[in-house]
Amino acid sequence: NRNKQSIALNFTKPAGQDIIKQLLKDSDVLIENFKTGTLDKYGLGYEQLKEEFPQLIYCSITGFGHTGPYKERPAYDMLIQAMGGSMSITGVPDGEPMKMGLSMFDLTAGLHGVIGILAALHDRANTGLGQHVDISMLDVSVALLQNQGMNYLAKKERQARVGNNHPNVVPYQVMPSKNGHFILTASNDEQFERFCKVANRMDLMQDLRFNTMKARVVNRAVVTPALNEITKTMTTGWWLEKLEEKGVGCAPILHPDEVFADPHVLSRGMLIEMDVPGCEEPASFIGSPMKFSRTKVNYRLPPPRLGAHTEQVLLDNGYAAEDLETLRESGIIDYEPRAPGVELPKSQIVTAREVRAS
C-alpha cells in the first residue's frame, strides 16, 4: 500500500455513495474485490455507473468472476488452488495434494488486473470509452496451468504428481548434498553432459537410460536415485561452485533471511527502508521488481493508517470543512478531528533508502 492515500467511508449509506461518485468524476480507474453483486446493492456496480461515467475503467477482481454458475461464491486462495488444478499436481507422488507456500492466485489475479487495466486504458485512448475488466481468480489459476495444462490437453491424460521434479525434464529438481540440498536444472543434454564431467561420471553418457533427455524422463525411477547418490558425496557449496563454472543450472535454496542478505538481491534494490509516522525506527519493505531506464520507481508515501487521508482527500475534492464534520458525526466518514486552529497536515513525503550489502 505504498504511495496510496486511505479514506474511511461507509458506502452502504446514500451519502457515502455520493462521495464515491464525486471522486469518480476525476478518476480513471475504480478497482474493487468484493463478492460479485455486493456493490450492485448500493448503486455502485459497473452497469449502474457506466452511463454517468462512460470513461471509467471498472476493474473487478473476484474468486469466480461476474458470470458463470459459481459467480456468487466466496473464494480464498487455497480454494482456488484446489479448484484450478494446481494442488493436484503439487506435492510428492505418494503424498496428499499440496498447496503452494504463497497466496499465488491472490497475487497473480491482482497482476492480471493491472494488465487488464493497462489494456483498457490503451483502448480508451483510442475510443474515449471505459469498460468493465472482469478478473476471476479461478480463470487466472487455469491460465497459469501453462505447460501442465497443455500436457493434459495434448494427451488427455492426468498428470501424476512428481514432487520437486519436472514432468518433462530430468534432472530438474531438488538434489541432496553432503550437508543439505540444492537445485539442479540440467535442462538439455549438453548441460547434463557437463554435469557428468563435474561429477566425474562420464560413464553415464554411455548408458542408454541416461544419455538423452527422453531416456532420462522415461527412466526417472532409475535416474533420479542414481543422481541423488552422486550429489550426496559433496557439499552444496562445492556443487554450486563447480556447476556454475561449467554453466550448469543450479541454485541454493534460501530462507527469507538469506534472501534479504543476498548481495544480488540487495544490488537490485529489493530491500528498502522508509520512515513511517508513529514508528521510532525506519521500517523495512520489499522493493519494486520493476526497473526503468528513465523513470526510477518513486517511493513517496509509506503504507497509510486506515482513514489517514480522509479529510485531506475530501477537502481537495471540493468538500467544505463543516460538511466533513457533519459526515463524520453521522458515521459516513471517519478521521481524527483536529483541535481548533490546527492546520491540516499534508501527506508526509518520505525518501526510501535502498539497503545495500555491507
PyMOL commands that set and color helices and strands:
alter all, ss='L'
color gray80, all
select helices_A, chain A and resi 14-24+39-42+46-49+77-83+87-89+104-127+137-143+146-155+189-199+202-206+213-218+220-231+236-245+256-259+263-267+310-316+321-329
alter helices_A, ss='H'
color red, helices_A
select strands_A, chain A and resi 8-9+29-32+57-62+132-136+172-176+181-185+249-252+271-274+283-286+333-334+353-354
alter strands_A, ss='S'
color yellow, strands_A
deselect
rebuild
show_as cartoon
